[in-house]
Amino acid sequence: MDIYILAIETSCDETSVAIVKNGCEVIGLSITTQIDIHAKYGGVVPEVASRMHTEAITLVIEDCLEKAHMKIEDMNAIAVTYAPGLTGSLMVGVEAAKTLSLIYNLPLIAVNHLIGHIYANNLESKMEFPLLALIVSGGHTELLIMEDDYKFKRLGETMDDAIGEAYDKVARVIGLSYPGGPSIERLAKEGKHNYQLPQPVMDNTYNFSYSGLKSAVINLVHNERQRGNMINKADLAKSFQDVAVDELVRKVELAFKNTGIKRLVIAGGVSANKYLKEEMEVLCNKYDATLLIPRMLYCTDNAAMIGAAAYPKYLKHEFSDYSLNVSSSGEIV
């Protein structure tokens, strides 16, 4: 019997609803983004985000159902992101999911947003285990071993800033628009690696660090402006991106060598970065490893990945009751 899950994602500044069949086929997907609103402030304003989710959630649910030509009565379960994310934003999605679950007597499935990003890869090609999972986003940088569905072992994580946060901060200091990741990636294509920046965490652990790299860029810009010198923004963007991505490549290569695992999935918003994808393709070719990265639509926050991640939990009857609460900092392991 086919299983249809209606999934809700409201962890940050996208209101998204999807209907996913058997954990791998997207029947309907609706996404409303708030990027243009938050760009005025140079970043996401939590109070504004939660209010806009409240205004959009019903409309997005209706739009998704119309696209799929289905009704909520056709669903087998309701899934929702409960962590991590902005507390107010998460609450909008969780309360909507609880309401639908209660009214239509459907099981409620709580999904970790980061695990959702990993399972976005199942929407493209069935993940095979064991695999390495690299999570790269605005709030997280982690390297995991995934031995089976929902069986994770953390190899390393960021000791300070996440890579996406570093992208946003560097973009802001050199005067680029929000969100910083796409802005730096576009500009870096025009530049050369002419600025010397420190390489983070040159050791044999799997941990990451981006605070020092971010601070080095900020100090460089400040010092050059104090001297009355012009900054070559394209060159600085290229220099920063080279070092930031090389940090990821070095740690994944270390994992390839030490674990012998030949599969890599990349998850999270920064996985949309084409330069990162190109560098990881080179690395995977070197080690004869398989690389999975979702298409652009599923790299950024979306409810389809939540529906995909909910499916294994549905099969195991891992349901939540109505005491489900949100968490701004949900860890995978």
PyMOL commands that set and color helices and strands:
alter all, ss='L'
color gray80, all
select helices_A, chain A and resi 35-39+46-68+72-74+87-104+113-123+163-173+180-188+211-226+233-259+269-272+274-286+296-299+303-315
alter helices_A, ss='H'
color red, helices_A
select strands_A, chain A and resi 4-9+14-21+25-33+77-83+108-112+131-136+141-148+151-157+263-267+290-292
alter strands_A, ss='S'
color yellow, strands_A
deselect
rebuild
show_as cartoon
